[in-house]
Amino acid sequence: MATQRLSICTVKIKNSITWDAVVNNLLNFISEDIHCEVTEQTDTYIGGCYIAKVMQNQTQYNIETGSFETTPVARMQILRFDIFPSKCLMMLWGKKKVSTLFTTALQQAAINNLIIDYNKLDYKIMITKLFSNSKVIFTRMNITDVVIEHGIVANCSVNLTNQDNSHGLVRKYLDNISQISVQFDENTPTSLMIYSSGAIVTYRNRDDIPSDIIDDIITMIGG
């Protein structure tokens, strides 16, 4: 199952440049190490992917020395992006390093006429917004520092799929949740892991997530 980190950014463009110009400049930044594709562009939406060569450390066993060695290896990483100009919202689906490379390239394409801020999301607000979505199923949560009785505190993982009142349990232990698994739509399930830090990981390729689920995720993050 594919996993992707989802980063949420606020992106504001200054009046001295247009999104058309930014996209055109971005598409011209082509090299052996960098490539960008825009698959859809309208006044309200820009979507595509950014492909960059990233150096990663790889540990290998050296037979001659009889020890493990760490060497840098170049790998191509793909970041998928959704930009909603009217909402000043950008969603980046991929690893943090390639996300940083993309935001830097976007700034350069805008000739520094963009303000980009990574949003720190509040997991309690996100979970609370999901309560009103009938397509959402809470499947599992990890809770910490739960008082069982006087002097006894426990951490545990709770399977919510067989609970009659899963929403009630999530509400009860909201302050103790360290991570929670959420599934959108039983027919074409899209799963997310939400962490108490505000981080979000998806368990489905961005290209396979239906547009209505993207709308649900935007609502969840407050977009």
N, C-alpha and C positions, 0 to 999 in steps of 0.2 A: 504494500500500500504506500503510495507516494505521500511524503510529508513535506510541508512547506511552512516556513515562518511567514506570518502576515504582519507587515509593518504599516502603520497608519500615519500619514503626514498631512499637515495643513500646508497648502501651497497657494501663494498669492502672487499674481503677476502685476507688474507695474504698468502704467499707461504708456510707457515709452516703447513697448514691444507687444506683439500679438502672439497668440498661441500658434498660429500658422507659421510665423517666423521661427518660433522656438522649435517646432517639429521639423521644419525644413533644415535648420542648422544641425539638429540632433541627427537626422538621417545622413548628413554629410560627414559626420564623424565616423568614418569607416577605416579600419586598419586590419592587420592580421590578428590583433588582439581584441578588437571591439567591433560589434555589429549591432545595429538596432533595426527593428521592423515595427511599423505601425500598421495594425490590421484593421483598425476602424477609427475614423475621425469625423466628428460632427461638432456643432457649436457647444454641445453639452457633454461630450464624452470623447476621450482619446484612450485607445487601448492598443497594446502590443507587447513586444518582448525585447529585452536587452541581453545580449550575449557577450560575455567578457572572459578573457583568460585570467585566471586567478591562481596565484602560487599557494600551494598547500603543503604542509609537512607530511611526509609519508615514512613510516617506520618499516624497515626491511632488515632481514637477518643476513649478515655478511658471513658466508661460510669460511672465508679465509681467516678472518679475525675471530670468528666464533662469538660475535656479539651483535646486538641490534644497533642499527644506525638510523638516524633521522635525516632525510634528505628532502629538499624542496622539489615539488613536482608541479608542473603547469597543468591545470585542468580548466576546461570550458564550463562556465556556470551560466544558467539561464534564469533571468528575472522576468516575471510577467508583471505588467503594470496597468492600472486603471486610474485615469485622471478625470475628475469631474470638475471642470473649470467653474461652473456656476455655484458649486458647493465648496469651492476652495479645498477639495479633498483629493488625496492620492492614496491608492492602495498598492503596496509592493509585495509581491509573492515570491519569496526567495531568501537566500542566506543574507545575513547582515552585511558581509563584506561586499557582495555584488550590489546590494541596495545602496551602500555608501558610494560606490563607483558610479552608479546610475544618477544619484542626486547631484553628484559633482558634475557629471556630464551635462545634466539638465541645466544647472546653473551656468555652465560655460556656454551652452546653446542659447541661453537667454541673455547672455552678456551681463550676467549678474543683476538681471532685472526680475529675479524671482526671490521670494522669501519662502524658504522651506523649513518647516519645523516638524520633528518627529513627535507624535502625540504620546503622552503617557496616559494610558487608559486605566480607568478605575474598574476593577473586576466586579465589584458589588453593583455598580450602576449597570454594567453590561448584563449581568445575570438577571437583575431586576427587570430590565427591558424585555428579556426573553420570556418572562412569566406570561405575558399577554399574547404570545405567538402560539397558536394552536398547532403549528407544524413542528414545534420544538419538543424533543424528548431528552431529558437528562438521563444519561446512562450510567455514569459512575462519578463519584467524588472522593477525594482524599481530604480528610479533616484532621486538624492538629489541635493539641492542648484541650481536649474534651474532658471535662470533669465527670468521672464515673460516680465517684462518691468522695467524701472528704479525704483529701490526701492522695487520691489516685487520679492521675491524668493520663490520657491515652491518645495515641494517634492511630487512625484506622482508614481503611479503604472501604467504601460502601457501594455495593452494586444496587443501582436504582431502578434497573429494568423490571425487577419483579416486585416493586413497591407500589401499593395502591395510591399512596399520596406522596409521590416523589417531590412535587413542588413544595409541599409542606415541610419535608425533611430538608430540602435545600434552603428554604427560608429560615428554618430553625437554626441551622448551623452555618449560615452565611458568613458570619464573622470568623469562622474557624476553617473555612475552605482554603486549601493550598492549591488545588487544581480540580477542575471539573470537566468531564467529557459531555459534549452536547451533540445531538444529531438533528439535522434539519430534514424533514420530509422522509417518511418511511419508504415511499415508492422509488425515489432516486436519492438515497441517503448521502448527505454531506456531513462529515463529522469534524468537529473542532475540539481542541483542548484549550481551555482558558486557565491561565495561571494567576495566582494572587498578585503577582508582579505587574499584571496587565498584559503580559505576552500572550499571543495567540498562535497556535499551530494548527494547520489544516491537514486533513488526511484524504485529500482528493486533489488532483491536478486542477489548476485554475481553469484550464480550457474545458473541463468537464463539469464545472459548476453552473447550473442553470441561472439565468438572469434574475429570476424571482428570489433565489437564495442569496444572490449578491445584494439584492435590495434589502433582504432580511438582515444580512450582516451589517450593511450600512446603517440600518435603524439601530442595531445593537450597539454600534460604536458611537452613535449619536450624530451621524452625518445627515 
